[in-house]
Amino acid sequence: MATVIEGGRLFTAIDESIIEKGIVVIGDDGRIVAAGEAGTIKAPAGSHRIDASGGTILPGLIDMHAHVLAGTDAESREGLTVNTITDQTIRALDNARWCVLAGITTVRDAGARSNGIFRIKKAIDEGRVVGPRIFASGQAIAMTGGHGWNGVAVEADGADEVRKVARQQLKSGAECVKLMATGGAGTAGERVDDLQLTVDEMRAACEEAHKKGKHVFAHVTNSQGTIEAVEAGVDSIEHGLIQNDEAIDAMVSSGAYLCPTLEAYERIVRLGPSAGYYDYMVPKALSVLEPHRESFKRGLNAGVKIIAGTDAGGHFWPLGDLADEIARQVEFGMSEQASIISATRTAAECLGLADQVGSLAPGSWGDVLVVGGDPLADIGALKNPIAVVKGGTQLL
C-alpha cells in the first residue's frame, strides 16, 4: 500500500528551501514517488494517509556515531554481576527501538562489543525486530591498550596486524572501518592528547577499506591526531575535541567530514557519576569542553563538512537523543537548516548513500519524520516526533 504524508510544512533536505504546505508520496515498494507542494501531486487512491497538519515533514534522521551493541559494563544487580551476551543483546534491541521512536531511521554503528552487530542488523533488515537501518563497522581497531580496548575495539599493533583486523571486519560484513587514532575520555589510563595508532597503521586499514569502496572513520581528540588520520586517508574525523588551524585545514583540503559529538562531552560534565559515567571521565571532559566548542565553531566557519552523531549506546546513555546533538550545533553557530542537513543529506553523502537515504528525493527510501511544530524556527521541535516512517512503513 502506498503511504501519503501531507498537510505539514515540508523540508526535503535536497536543498535548504521550505514548502509551507507539503505532501510526500511513498510507493508500494517503500520508495519515495514524489515530494512537493500540496495540490501539485496526486495521492494514489487507497493510500495509507498521515496527517502532518501543524507539524513539519522531514527526512528520517541519521545518527552518524552510535554504539547499538555497546552492551553493559559490569553492574551489580541484587548481588549479581551482569554483563552477559543476553544483557548486551537486550540493550541493543532497546537501543534500536528507541532510535526509530525518536525519528532516527539510519545509524552508523561506531564500534560494537562483538560482531553480533551484524546479526542485529540482519534481524532488523528482515523485519524480525524494529530498528533503524544500521551501517555497521563491526569492532573498532585500537592499539594494544588503546581507546576502547576493553569494550568496542579489537587490539592490533603494526601495519600488518591492523590490515588483517580490517580485513577480518570487512569479511564479517563491515560496511565501514572504525579506527581509534588517539586517547579519549571513555577509557581509563589515557589522555585526550595521546597519539595511538600510527599513520602507517591507519593507512593500512584505509587501503583495505578503500579497495572495497568503503569509508574509514577515526576517533580523534587532538590536532595532531587529525593531521595524521587525514594523512593516512581517513574519511571522517570523530569528536575533534581540540583542533588547531593546521588540523582544520587538513580536513577542508582533504574533504574529510567531522562528526563533533558535542553533546557527549557536555553530558559527561553535566550529569557525571550520578548518571553512570566513571569518575575519571569527568575531569577529562571538563578540560576539553571549551576547546571543543571553539574547535567546532572554527571548523564550521572554515567550511568543514559537519555530520551529526551522538556517541550514545553505553549503559549511561541509551540511543535516541540525536535531537540534543543537533540543538548543540545550532547553539554553537549552525543554522537550523544546516544542522538538520548535517543529520540527513550530508550524513548520507558520507555513507555513500545519498541516492538512498537522507533526503525526500524521488527514488530514495521512504524514511520520513514528522514533528510537531517547526524545527526550522525552533530546533527543539525535533524532540516532538508525531510520526516516523521507515521504508514506507509507519513505526510511530
N, C-alpha and C positions, 0 to 999 in steps of 0.2 A: 504494500500500500504506500502511495506517495504521502509525504508529510508537507504541510504548509504552515509556515510561521509568519504571522502578519500582524499589522496594526501598530507596531512599535517603531521607535527610532532605529535606523539601520546603520551600522558601521561594518563594512565588509572587510576592512584591513587591506584591501587591494591598494588603496591609497589612503589619504587622510580625510577624504570627503565624508560627509554625513548626510543621510537621507532622512528627512523628518518623519515620513511615514512609509515604511518599507514592507517588503514581502520576500520571503525565501521559499523556494520550491525544491524539495528533495525527492528524487525519483524512487521507484520501486527498488532500484539497485543500491540505494543508500548514498548516492552521489548527488551533488547539487546540480539542478537543472537550470535554475535562474535565480538571481537576486537583484532587486532593484526597487523602484518606486511603486508603491501600491497603485493599482489601477492600470499599470502598463504591462503587467504579467498576469496571465490567466492561470488560475489554480485548477488542477485536474479535478474532475468530479469524483466524489467519494473519498477525497483525501482526509487523512488524519490532520485536524487543524489545531494549532496552538495560538491562542490569542495573546499577543505581546503588548496590547494597548497599555499605555502609561509606562512602558519599560523600554529597554534597548536590546536590540538583537546584535550579537557579536559572534565571531568565530569561537569555537571551543578553545580554551586556554592551553598553553604548553608550558609545563614546568621543566626547565632545562637542567635542573640539578636536584635530583631527589634520590632517596635510597628506599625503594619499595621493600626490599628484603634486608633491611639493616638488622632486623632481629632484635633481641633483647640482650642487654648486658646482664650479668648475674644480679638477680633481685631476690630478696628474701620475702617469701610469702608463707606465712604460717609455719616458719621454721624450715621451709624447703628452698633450695637454690633452683631458680627457674631460668633456664637458658637452652631449652631443647629445640630440636628442629621443629617440633609441633608448635611451640610458642612462637618461633620465628615465622612460621608459615601463617599462623592465625593473624599475627600482627601485620604481615604483608598483605593478606586479603582485606583486612580492615583498612590499611593504607590505600589500597586500590579503590575500595568503595568510597572512602572519604574524598578521594580525588574527584570522581565524577559528580558527587553531590555538590562539590564546590565549583563545578564548571570546568575542571581540568580534564581534557579529553585525550591528551598526549603527555607522556612523561619520558624524559631521557634519564634512565637509571644510571647513577654516577658511581656505582660500585655496590656489589651485594656480598653478603656473607658466604654465599655458595652459588654454584651455577644452577641452583634451583630456581633462580630468577627466570630462566628460560622456560621452565615448566609452568611457572605462573603466567608468563606472557602467553604461552600456548593455550592455557586454560581460558584466559580472557578472550583471545582471538577466536576460540571455538565457541564462545558464548556460555561456557560452563560456570563462570563466575563473572561478577560485574567489576569492571575496572577500565582504566584508560588504555589507549594504545601505548605499549611500552617499547621504547627504543633502548635496548639494553647493551651495556658494556661488559656484562659479566662481572668478574672480580677485577678490581683495580690492580695496578702494578706498583710496588714500592720497593725501595732498597731494604736490605735486612735491617730491621728496627726502624724503618721509615714510617711515614704518616699512614695510619690505618692498618699497620702490620697485624694488629690483634683484632681486626674486625673485618673490613670490607676489601682488604688488599692481599695479594699474593706477593711474597718476598722474592726478589731476584737481584743478582749482582753481576755487573759486567754486561756488555752489549749482547753477547751470545745468549746469556740466560734471559735477559729481557726480551730478546727476539723470540725465544722459544715460548715464553709465557704468553706473549702477544699472540703467537700462532695458536697456542692452545685455547685461548679465549675465543679467537676467531673460529676455530674448529668447532667449539661448543655452541656457536650461534651468535657471538657478539656482533652487533651492528655498528660499533664504535669501540675505541680503546681508551681507557682512562689511566692516566699516569699520576703519580704523586711526586711532583718535582721538588717540593720544599717541605719544611716543617709546618706546623699549624697549631690551632688551639685545641683540637679534639684529641690529640694523643699525648700521653704523659711523657716527660723527659725530653721534650724537644722545644725549640723556639721558632717563632714565625719567621725569623731571619735566617734559619738554617737552610743551606742548599743540600739537596739529597741526590736524586738521580742526576747523572751527568748528561752532557749534551750527546755524547756517543750512545749512551744507554737509551735516551729518549729518541734519538734519531733512528735507532734500530726498530723500535716499536712503530714509529711513524712510517718507515719504509714498508713494514709488513701491512699496516692498515691501508696505506695509500695504494698499494698494489692491488688491493681488493676494492678500491673505490670507497673506503670508509674513513671517517674522520677520527682525529685524536684530540682529546681534551685533557687538560692537566690542572691539578690542584696546585696553585701558585699563590704565595702570600707576600713575596717581596720582589723588588725591582729586578735584581739580578736573575732571579728565577724566571721571570717573564722573558727577559732578554735571551736567556739560554733556551727556554722552551720554544720560543719563536724561531731561534736559530736552528733548532732540531727539526722544525717542521710542524709543531703543534698548531692545531687549527682553532682552538678555543681555550682561553685562559679563565680558570675558575677562581673566584674570590678577588684576586688582585688587590690585596689589602693595602700595600704600600708601593706606589708606582711613581717613579721619577720620570722626567721628560724623555729620557732615552728609552725607557720601557714603553711608555705611551706611543712614542714614535715608531717603535718596533711593531706594535700591534696595528697601528694605522698603515704602515708601509706594507706589512705582510697580508693585511686583510683579516687578521685573526679577530675572532669575536671575544667579548668579555662578558662573563656571567658573574656579576658582582656579589650576589647573595648578601645584600646589605642587611636584611632583617635578621639573618642568622647571628651576627655578632651583636647587633642591638639587643636581640632577645637574650643572649647569654648574660649580658651585663644587667639587663632589666630584671630578669627572673632568677638567675643564679641557681645555687644548690637547691632552693625550695622547689624548683621545677624539675630537678633530677640532673642538672648539669654538675659535673665534677668540680671540686674546689679549684683545681689547678687551671681550669678553663677560664675562670672569671678574670684574673689579673691579665692574662694574655689578651683576652678580648678587649678589655678596657684599654690596654696600651695601644691598640690599633684602631680604636673607634673613630677618632678624629682624622687620622691619616687615611682611613678607609673612605670616609665621606669625601674628603678633599680629592683623593685619587679618582673616585668615581666622577666627581664634577669636572675635573681636568680632562679625564678621558672622554667624557661626553662632549665637552666643548671642542676637543681636538678631532672629533669625528670617529671615535672608536665605535664599532658596531656592538650595541648592547643587546643581550638576550637575558630574559628573566628566569631566575631559578631560586629555589628556597634553601636547599641543603637539608630539608626535613626528612624524617624517617626513623630516627633513633627513638629510644624509649622516652626521651624527654621532649619529642616534638613529632607528633603524627603528621602525615601529609594532609594537604588541603588548604594551606594558608598562602597560596600564591598571591592573592589579592593584597596581603600585607606587604609583600615584596614590591609589587607594582606601586603601591602607595608610597613606599620609601623612595622609589625612583622619582616619583613626582615631587616629593618633599625636597629632594636634593637637586631638582632642576629640570627634569624631563617634562615635556608637555603630556597631558593625559593621552592624547592620540599616540604619541611616540612610545609611551610606556606600554600601552595596550599592544601596539605593533611589536614591541620587543618580546611580548609573550604570545605572539601569534605569527605574523608573517616572517619577521626576522629569525625567530626561532626555527621555523620550518625551513628557511633557507640554509641555516647552519646544519640542519639534519639532512639536507639534500632532498627534502620532501615538499618543496614549495608548490608543486602541482598536485599534492595530495591533501595537505592539511595547512592550517594557519591563515586561511582566508576563505571568504564565501564566494570564490570564483567558480563558474560552471566547470564541472568535471571533478572538483575536489570532493573529498568525503564530506557527507552532511553532518559535520561536527559543529553544533551551534549552542551558544549560551545566551539565555535571555535573563536579564537582571532587571529588578525594579529600579526605577529612577534613571538618571543619566550620568554614567561614569565619565563621560567626556567633559562634563562640567564639575562633577564631584566624584573623584575616583573611588571614594568609599562605597559607592553603589555596587561595586563589584562583589562586595560581601553579601549581597542580597540576591542570590540566584533564584529565579522562579521557574525556570525550565532548562533542562540540559538534554541535548540530543546528540547521540553518537552514531554515525553511520546511518542516519535516518530513524533510529530507534530512540524514543523518549525514555530517558532514565530517571528524570526528575520532573 
